[in-house]
């Protein structure tokens, strides 16, 4: 296992429980304790994690986490949501998939039928182009734009401009939060891209696990009236927020 592979493995393990200690990291990677100490130092200096006594922990703010850490948070819920979303697709559909971690899980569940997939996610496009996963009836289009550091996502004016060339049947979007007063995400650049995908599609579907329900992040995307459906996982008990969103006309599907 080379250094990059070790770092990926360490970040994955840290993301599962929020932290990891030297001994477990060494056991999981087969590396020596001095090597793991150097890895921990390099990851902390890169801003991916924080050093603690004997180990590392992930940043408490999700927007500060690298993609591979956010991807493993609530990963089982994200997989169920993505699977439910992908079941809606039919041969010939054109779809936008944004660069979020929940929408990324859709690449594992896309039906083996002719599809045209437009995305600003470098990771999703790379997965779909991999010979081990590629289907000959999929056409994959990558937007232009600037690579947003740590997210493997293209954003900015170039991304928005390139989306003007397309029209999609579906837009599948991740969000930083959703409340009765609208959809939210963590940066202006991401929000501008998602607004354009909503504008240029017939139907917009939000994929969000329960940690996003009732949460607001820095930038508002739009009101929930612009969205056809929210796909999430069942709440623990009664959800007054979901009831209010349904009363406002938003369809909600619980994936399981």
N, C-alpha and C positions, 0 to 999 in steps of 0.2 A: 504494500500500500504506500503510494507516494504521498508527499506532503499535502497536495491539493485534495486527494482522496481522504486523507486523515481529517483535514479541516471540515470537509463536507460531512463526514461521519460524526465528528464531535458536535458540530452544529445541530445535526439531526437529533442526536441523543439529548443534547441540552434543551432543544425545543420541546421534546416530549414531556419533560418534568419541570422545566424552568431552570434547571441547573445540572451540572455534572462535576464529579470530583476526579482527581488525578487517577486513583486506582481503577475506577471503572473505565475511564477513557483509555488507559493503557491496556486493560484486559480486552476491550472491544476492538481496539485497533492493532494490537500486537506490538505496540511501540514501547520503548523504555520510558520510565518516569521522567528523566531529564528531557527527552524529546517531547513528551506531552507538556512539560512545563514551558518549553519554548513555543509550542503550538498555542497554548493558552495566552501567553504574552503577545504573540503576533495577532491573534484574534481580538484581544482586548484593545491593542493599539489601533486596529482597523475599525474599531467602533462596533463590532458585531456583538460583543458580549462585555460583561463587567467581571473583573477579578474579585473573587472572594477567598477566604482562607481555605486553601486546599483544593480550590476548584474555580469554576466560572458560573455565571448566571446570565440569562438573557435579559435584554432591556425590558423594562416594564411598559414602555410605550411602544405599541405595535408598529406605529409608523416609522420608528427608528430601527426596526429589525430588518435584517436582510431577508430576501425572498424565501430562501430555504428554511429559515426559522419560522416565518409566518405560515409557510405551507404545512408544516407538521402540527401547528396548533389546531385543535378541533378537527384533525384530519379525517376521522371517521364520519363526522357530520358532513364535512365538505364533500366527501366521496358520495354519500347518499344523496345529497342535494344535486350534485352534478349528474349522477346517474338518472335521477328523475327528470332533469332538464333535457338530457340527451334523448330520452324516450319520445319527446315531442317532435323530433325531426323526421322528415320524409325525404325520399329521393328528389333531387333537384333543388333543395332548399339552399338559400344563400344566407349566411349568418355572420354577424360580428361576434367575436369573443374578445373581451377586454383582457388586460394584463394582470388581473387579480389572482390571488391564490386559490379561491374557491372555483372560479371559472377555469383555472388551469386544470383542475381535476376532470373537466369535460373531455380532455384529450384521451382519457383512458376508457371512455364510454361511448364515443361517437359510433353511430350505426355504420355498417359496411355497405353504404349506398352512395350514389353520386351526391357530393356536397361541395359547395364553394365556401371556404372558410377564410374570413378576413380578420386579421388580428394584429394587435400591437405588442403581442407577447413574444419575445425572442425564445423563451423556453418552450412555449406551446408549439410554435412553428418548428423548432428544432426537433421536438418529440415526434411531430407528425411527419417530418421529413426523414426520420430514421428508418432505414430499410426494415427494421424489426417491427415497426408499427405502421408504416405507410400503407395506405390502401390506394390502388390505382385509380379509383373513381373519385378521389378527393383532390380538389384544387385548392392550394393554400396560397393566400395573398398576404404579404407583410406590408404594413403601412410604412411610410417614411417617418422621419422625426429623429429626435435626440434620445440617446440611451440614458434613462434615468438611473443614476448610480445606485446599485444595490437591489434594484427591482427587476432587472432584465425586461424592462418595459420601454417602449418608444412613446415619447410625449412631445408636446410643444407645437408651434405653428405648423411645422412640416407634417406632423401626424394629422392635425385637424384638416389641413389643406388636402392631403391625400384621400381622406375619407369622403370628401366631396365628389370624388369620381365614382363612388359606389352607392348602390341601394341594396338593402338586405331585407329578407323576410323576418329575420329575428335579430335582436341584440341581446346577448347574455352578458350581464354586468355584475361585478362584485362591488360592494360599497363598504365604506368605513362605518356607516351607521344608517339606520332608517327609523323615523318616527312618524307620527301623524302629520307633521308639518313638512315632511320631505325626506329626500335622500341626501346623504352626506359622504364626502371622502376627504382624504388627508392633505391634498395639495391642489392648487389652482390648475396645474398642468393636467393632472388626472381628470379633474372635473370637466375641463374643456373638451377632452377627448370623449368622455362618456356622454356629454350633452350632444355632441355631434353624432355619435352612434345612435342615440335615441331619435334624433331628428331624421336620420337617414334610414330608418328601419320601420317596418309595419307594426311590429310587436316587440316590446321591450320587457325582458324578464330579469328580475333581480334575484341573485343567488346569495343568500346570507344566512349564516348559522345564528343560533339564538344569542350569541354574545354581541351581535350587532343590533338586535331589536331594542328600540328605545334609546339608542345611543346617537349622539351628535359628534361629528368631528369638525375640523376647521372650516371646510368649504361646502356650501350647499349646492347640490346638482340641480334639483328641480323638485316640484311637488309630486306627491304620490299619484296624482291624477294622470300624470304622463306615463305611468307604468301600467302594464296589463296585469302582471302577476308577480307575487313574491313566492319564491320557493325556499322553505326553511325546514328545520326539524321541529318536532313537537315540543312545546314548552313544558316545563315541569309545573303542572297545575294550570289554573285559569290565567290567561294573559289578557289583561284589560287593554293593553296597547294594541294587540292584534284585533280585538273586538272593535276598537275605535277605527282602526285602519279599514276593516271590512265595511263598517258603516259609511266610510268615506268613498267606498266603491272599489277598493283594492281587493282582487282575488288572492287568496293565500292558500298554498298547497303545503302540506306537511309531508316531507319525504321520510321514508322509513325503510 
